[in-house]
């Protein structure tokens, strides 16, 4: 699921550039279909609010932004949820974006469009 993994340096005086170097996990889109416009928005956000380093589909299957400072976290969440329309996931009882099958994009015998169900 999405969220923040807090990372703090034990010696911020010696390494001020990484005193805060949080990792942000963003849930992948349903069925892991990406548009160029979507990827551009994510990369622009990561460059503007973080280190500009990403890890696509890390061990959790999420899109990972490596390195952001604490004051940027709320800004990242706001932009993801309001400007990019991205579900952050996480724990709790709220409905989250499911990772659904590829449906008719891959299976000619699909009975219904899983993409339509997940995106409308």
C-alpha positions as CSV (number, residue, x, y, z in Angstrom):
1,X,0.0,0.0,0.0
2,X,0.9,3.6,-0.3
3,X,2.4,5.8,2.4
4,X,5.6,7.3,3.8
5,X,8.6,5.5,5.2
6,X,10.3,7.9,7.4
7,X,14.0,8.1,7.1
8,X,16.2,10.3,9.2
9,X,20.0,10.6,9.3
10,X,21.7,9.9,12.7
11,X,24.2,12.6,12.0
12,X,22.4,15.5,10.3
13,X,25.2,17.9,11.0
14,X,27.6,15.9,9.0
15,X,25.1,15.0,6.2
16,X,22.6,17.9,6.0
17,X,21.4,17.0,2.5
18,X,20.0,13.7,3.8
19,X,19.0,14.7,7.3
20,X,15.5,13.8,6.1
21,X,15.3,11.4,3.2
22,X,11.8,9.9,3.3
23,X,10.6,7.3,0.9
24,X,7.1,7.8,-0.6
25,X,5.2,4.8,-1.9
26,X,2.4,5.5,-4.4
27,X,0.0,2.7,-5.3
28,X,0.3,1.5,-8.9
29,X,-2.7,2.2,-11.2
30,X,-5.2,-0.6,-11.6
31,X,-3.6,-3.4,-13.7
32,X,-0.5,-1.3,-13.9
33,X,-1.4,0.5,-17.1
34,X,0.3,3.8,-17.4
35,X,-0.2,6.7,-19.8
36,X,2.7,8.9,-20.7
37,X,0.9,11.9,-19.2
38,X,0.4,10.1,-15.9
39,X,4.1,9.1,-15.7
40,X,5.2,12.7,-16.6
41,X,3.0,14.0,-13.7
42,X,4.6,11.6,-11.3
43,X,8.2,12.3,-12.4
44,X,7.6,16.1,-12.4
45,X,6.2,15.8,-8.8
46,X,9.2,13.7,-7.7
47,X,11.6,16.2,-9.2
48,X,9.8,19.2,-7.8
49,X,9.2,17.9,-4.2
50,X,11.9,15.2,-3.8
51,X,15.2,13.9,-5.0
52,X,14.0,13.1,-8.5
53,X,14.9,9.5,-8.0
54,X,12.2,6.9,-8.5
55,X,11.9,3.1,-8.3
56,X,9.2,1.7,-10.5
57,X,7.5,-1.3,-8.9
58,X,9.7,-1.8,-5.9
59,X,9.3,-4.9,-3.7
60,X,5.8,-3.8,-2.8
61,X,4.7,-3.3,-6.4
62,X,4.3,0.5,-5.8
63,X,5.9,3.4,-7.5
64,X,8.6,4.6,-5.1
65,X,9.8,8.2,-4.7
66,X,13.2,8.0,-3.0
67,X,14.2,11.0,-0.9
68,X,12.0,13.8,0.2
69,X,12.2,16.3,3.1
70,X,9.5,16.4,5.9
71,X,8.1,19.8,4.8
72,X,7.3,18.4,1.4
73,X,5.3,15.4,2.5
74,X,1.9,17.1,2.9
75,X,2.5,18.9,-0.5
76,X,3.2,15.6,-2.2
77,X,0.0,14.0,-0.7
78,X,-2.1,17.0,-1.8
79,X,-0.7,17.0,-5.3
80,X,-1.2,13.2,-5.7
81,X,-4.8,13.2,-4.4
82,X,-6.0,16.5,-5.8
83,X,-4.0,17.2,-9.0
84,X,-3.1,13.7,-10.2
85,X,-6.2,12.0,-8.8
86,X,-4.1,9.2,-7.4
87,X,-5.3,6.9,-4.5
88,X,-2.7,6.7,-1.8
89,X,-4.0,3.5,-0.2
90,X,-2.7,2.7,3.3
91,X,-4.6,1.1,6.1
92,X,-8.1,1.8,7.3
93,X,-11.6,1.0,6.2
94,X,-11.7,3.4,3.2
95,X,-12.2,2.1,-0.3
96,X,-8.9,1.9,-2.1
97,X,-8.0,1.3,-5.7
98,X,-7.9,-2.5,-6.3
99,X,-5.3,-4.1,-8.4
100,X,-7.6,-5.8,-10.9
101,X,-6.9,-8.1,-13.8
102,X,-6.1,-6.9,-17.3
103,X,-9.6,-8.0,-18.5
104,X,-10.3,-7.5,-22.2
105,X,-7.0,-5.9,-22.8
106,X,-5.4,-9.4,-22.5
107,X,-8.2,-11.9,-22.4
108,X,-10.6,-12.2,-25.4
109,X,-13.0,-14.2,-23.2
110,X,-13.4,-11.7,-20.5
111,X,-17.0,-11.4,-19.4
112,X,-16.8,-7.8,-18.3
113,X,-14.4,-4.9,-18.4
114,X,-12.5,-4.9,-15.1
115,X,-11.0,-1.5,-16.2
116,X,-14.4,0.0,-16.5
117,X,-15.4,-1.2,-13.1
118,X,-12.2,0.1,-11.5
119,X,-12.2,3.5,-13.2
120,X,-15.8,4.6,-13.3
